Amino acid sequence: MPRSPRLSRSRRRLSPLFIASGLTAATVFSPAGSGALAQTPAAVAGPRAEQLWSDFCHYVLIASPELAAQAGNALLDADPGTLLDAIENSDRNAENVFLRTTRMAELKTVGSDLERRIQEARIERSREEDRIRHDIDLLGKGQRAYANATQRLGSAGQYAAPQMLSALTDTDRSALHPQIMRAMADIGRPLVAPLTAALPKLNAVAQGQVARVLANIGYPQALPALKQVIENPNTDPTARSAAEAAVRVITANTSVSVNLSAAELHLRLGVGSYDTATSQPAALDGYDTATDRGVSWYYDPQLTVTGRPGLVPITVPGSILGDVLAMQSARTALLLDPDLDGALSLYIMANLRRENRLPEGENDPSYPASRRSPAFYAMAAGPRRLHDVLDTALTDNDSALALDAIAGLSATASLEALQPLVRGLNFPNRAVRFRSAAALAHALPQESFSNDFRVVPVLGEALGTNSTPLALVIAADQNVRNQLVNSAGSLNHRAIPAESVAAAANVIAQSPGVDLLLVQGDQNVIEQAVSTASENFKLAATPVLALATPTTQARIASIFTDNPRVTVVTAGQDDLGAAVTLATSRAGNTQDANIDPQGIALEALSLLANIATAPTVFDINDGLPALSAAVSDDQRPRVAARAGDVLALIDNPEAQAVLANAAVNATGDLQPHLLRQLAQSANRWGNLISSDLSDAVLNSLTTAENQALADAAAQAHGALALPTRNAVNLIIE
């Protein structure tokens, strides 16, 4: 009887690009890794190791952690091979035992160390080709030999696939084929990925055999390759019949339609890999938690001509495994159906994310050097596919991917194609907000569109951006607020304290963006803060760290179980720094460490200058609050000077007044620059300032300490058309 398929269910909402697939990546990982296994002195012999393992299991199962720890620590003195033999010769369920150790504080370390040592041994042993070949031969030596050999091959997991498939395609070993097929089915899921990688390229006999094995395993991840065999017009009729039978068996136990094409199934399998890498990377087929490496497979029939197994594993960093698998599925789907747009979108986004997630200094052997950069394929795919990438990135709170999509759209898209960037204007990451606004501002649209009024304020936010994150601190009690402000400061956050989110509305409106909402109080205080924040576009995606009392923490946490934006911890007991890191990570709001605050501000000012001088739907006056703050920023004179340039372009009394006030109060080289810009403003729009400000300009004229400042003040005085008596008085004094 075929095994019942078990599908991984992700709670994450998929992008509209992807309909419910019915396919996900594996929920059981297989051994993977590379490198020689480090040996330790064989202080524990085989029989002793078996006894210690039995004792360890017994004491874990009866919840006696001290005795279990003694046995476990003694086991660590065995070399990995001896330890693995003890596990394989035991009838204990190791997975269940190690799961129990995670629930006992006294056993977490020793349990983790033992599990890692066993996994290392399995990986090393799985590469012992002679042992695997010997175990395959034992499959035909009787039931007990079969059971022992299958157990060891199962420990090798996916790495047993090359030798087992090679034996299955060897006509000289045909008498052993039934036992090999039975063992493959018994090993099960770890073999699905390598077998399906090979299936479309096998000879007719082997295709039929592997199809029957996959039917007995019963997992839907085999469906794309089976359907590929069926749809190939060159497939042998007998092999096609076996593949069709396998599809009927598997689809009978799943929600996957038997009518889907191979290309569609490969796309959905790729979506499953991408989705799992987003939410549960450790659940991917081929991922090894012990080494944080992963394996993908390809099959080269030419290798079999030389007597080598055709199946070849490609080991990649675990952080990119899901993207590598998604790209492989998407590429196969495109080979079968070049017009399958969803597959192109999946390939583009997985490739971009793969590049983002590749650890520094690591290589990806799955990506040939002959391939172009991910950005090349993204731009070549065009705006529609980049819309899919952006939509998925925003749904996943993936800032790096969103920035990639925005960069591609900015380089290739028309104004109409840029309008999906509106969604990015409310994204929690400042860089994504800014890049979305910058792309829209650069296009200078003349017709209104949804949320067009958000573009200039977002550009204005960039004027106040600096490298220190901003925390909104909410607590009803003043003493608690003060404590939280101090705590935020110790974590390098600038704090805005308030009794409630509503009470801080004006401050929030003037801020460039809030990076963290830190709230402490009872359930009502926390729920109200989250609710109010959700209604404010500047806070709608901001991570919330709620500090609750020990008696209410669990209850409040359960209320927000499905809201990754809200993290609830125990006030005074949890590590606040670690909690902040967790909260921002869960919400996808980690700031770009490479952001250049001054560079972003200057770029924003250039865009605002364009908006001020060109016909466009955007209203430059929406940026006045930010420009007013920037022109007085004596810590960043370049930003202040450029803000003065923009203010001079605005036909508004408030803009000229802000510029005049900044000019008379500035110091150093900034003051003459701003006075000259005040003159430019007056030349364009006339004198729009009050008499008090006019007097202040005159005072700067009469008290100028150097010729450059005096000349600039004189220029402003003349452009403002102030009374000529002032000039006369200067002459005759």
Secondary structure, DSSP 8 states (H G I E B T S, - for coil): -----------S---TTS---S----SS------S--------S-HHHHHHHHHHHHHHHHTT-HHHHHHHHHHHTTS-HHHHHHHHHT--S-HHHHHHHHTT-GGGHHHHHHHHHHHHHHHHHHHT-HHHHHHHHHHTTS-HHHHHHHHHHHHHHGGGGHHHHHHHHT-GGGGGGHHHHHHHHHHH-GGGHHHHHHHGGGS-HHHHHHHHHHHHHH--GGGHHHHHHHHH-TTS-HHHHHHHHHHHHHHHTTSS--TT--HHHHHHHHHHHHHHHHHH-GGGSTTEETTTTEEEEEEE-HHHHHTTS-SEEEEEEEGGGHHHHHHHHHHHHHHHH-TT-HHHHHHHHHHHHHHHHHS-TT---TTS-TTS--HHHHHHHH-HHHHHHHHHHHHHTT-HHHHHHHHHHHHHH--HHHHGGGGGGGG-SSHHHHHHHHHHHHHH--SS--TTGGGHHHHHHHHHT--SS-EEEEE-SSHHHHHHHHHHHHHTT-EEEEESSTGGGHHHHHHSS--SEEEEES-HHHHHHHHHHHHTSTTTTT--EEEEE-TTTHHHHHHHTTT-TTEEEEETTTS-HHHHHHHHHHHTT----TT--HHHHHHHHHHHHHHHHHS--SS-GGGGHHHHHHHTT-TT-HHHHHHHHHHHTT---HHHHHHHHHHHHH--TTHHHHHHHHHHHHHHHH---S-HHHHHHHHHHHHT-SSHHHHHHHHHHHHHTT--HHHHHHHHH-
